[in-house]
Amino acid sequence: MSVISKEFHASRRKLYAERMEDDSVAFVFAENELPDKGDELHPFTPYANFYYLTGFDQPKSILKMTKRGGRVQEVLYIRRTDERMKRWLGVVSTKESVQAETGIERVEYLDCFRDEITLFGWPGAIKCVYVDMANWCGEDHLTQAQKFAAELRMKYPDIPIRNTFNDLALIRQVKTDEEIALHRKACQVTADGVKCMLSHLRPGLYEYEAQAYFDFMLKRANARHAFATIAASGANACVMHYSANDRRMQDGEMILFDLGAECGYYAADVSRTYPVNGRFTEQQKALYNVVLKGLEAAIAAARPGQPKNELAGISKDVMARELVRLGMIERPEEISKFYFHGSGHYIGLYTHDVGNDDAPLEENMMFTLEPGLYFDDLKLGIRIEDTLLVTRDGCEVLSASIPKTVEEIEAFMQAGGEAAACDLP
């Protein structure tokens, strides 16, 4: 069940319908559960655009929207609940209960979905079909939507089929107050988890032991992970998507965390790099502040009208100048030895959310900034990332309560942090 009001989802369907041509029909699929080991299934997350339009999160569901004469008809097709689903899964959804839950005017069982599609055979009945087809699954795994589009092409070759993925991506770029509230909650849960983890951080722990404190705080808040946590100490921090989290941390090292909570399917994404023993060495402090200055410069430039794709360059230029000043490089362009990725992405129902990276920022957009430098010879990787909300005249750092400056980090760790807040020894 959606934690956002059904009025929100109805407003999203209205925006989507405005982009549809007359005498057209659109389909958006929740997609299917994916098998795991044996008879297990991976936890199901509905396809984001389907959830965005409906607020319904049951697999195999389909939203159909038909537009004729300027009038839009909505139908949500759902699985018919059987005795096994009731007994083993606790799923009891009827047409009436789902209609009340979602506010969608008509709810039907999937049994009749195919029968209604035969109407396409009527001459001139439908002039265009929209199917929302995300394309990141690859050729080896066709989605429910892709299979359906291929079937339509075979049966009705004269009817144009348009991929409407980008239409919804553009709508999702700007957040409503309800969405922003969930992002705030996700950032607060993330902050609580990082502080709990930081208050227990010490040499001799394994990376996964540090991560466990973060995991506990998410579970206590009934939140999910927005993505798999990176807890990368020493040289592991120079691996961009390190995931083993199984190394024992040593005194004098730093550990890079990239993590985030998800609340109501809306994500937070934060990176922090901390000294394992609570104190930076002079070299660690100097290099850490290079990255922090890069982040702060981009944050200062973020406001409505600023092209989003220019912010990475702002961070990079600042860090390059600082590395020249420190004698780490001779020319600014040599920063490419230590900087391997972009600096930020939209965030929403996906951690790396959809949207036009070339667009200027608008009020109520959500995105991250994440400059980083990686020094293989020093066995040191530093990344600092915040989740940001574009405001009327600048931006708000929603993850600002997580210790970030050298002074904040050392003071927090040397004072024992806030271990009592975790209810853990």
Secondary structure as UniProt FT lines:
FT   HELIX           6..18
FT   STRAND          24..29
FT   TURN            38..39
FT   HELIX           48..54
FT   TURN            59..60
FT   STRAND          62..68
FT   TURN            69..70
FT   STRAND          71..78
FT   HELIX           83..84
FT   HELIX           85..89
FT   HELIX           95..102
FT   STRAND          106..109
FT   HELIX           110..112
FT   HELIX           113..117
FT   HELIX           118..121
FT   TURN            123..124
FT   STRAND          128..131
FT   TURN            139..140
FT   HELIX           144..155
FT   TURN            157..158
FT   STRAND          161..163
FT   HELIX           165..172
FT   HELIX           177..200
FT   TURN            203..204
FT   HELIX           207..220
FT   TURN            221..222
FT   STRAND          224..225
FT   STRAND          230..233
FT   HELIX           234..238
FT   TURN            240..241
FT   TURN            251..252
FT   STRAND          254..259
FT   STRAND          261..263
FT   TURN            264..265
FT   STRAND          266..267
FT   STRAND          270..275
FT   TURN            276..277
FT   HELIX           282..301
FT   TURN            304..305
FT   HELIX           308..310
FT   HELIX           311..326
FT   HELIX           332..337
FT   TURN            357..358
FT   TURN            363..364
FT   STRAND          365..369
FT   STRAND          372..375
FT   HELIX           376..378
FT   STRAND          380..383
FT   STRAND          385..390
FT   STRAND          395..397
FT   TURN            398..401
FT   HELIX           406..414
FT   TURN            415..418
FT   HELIX           419..422
//
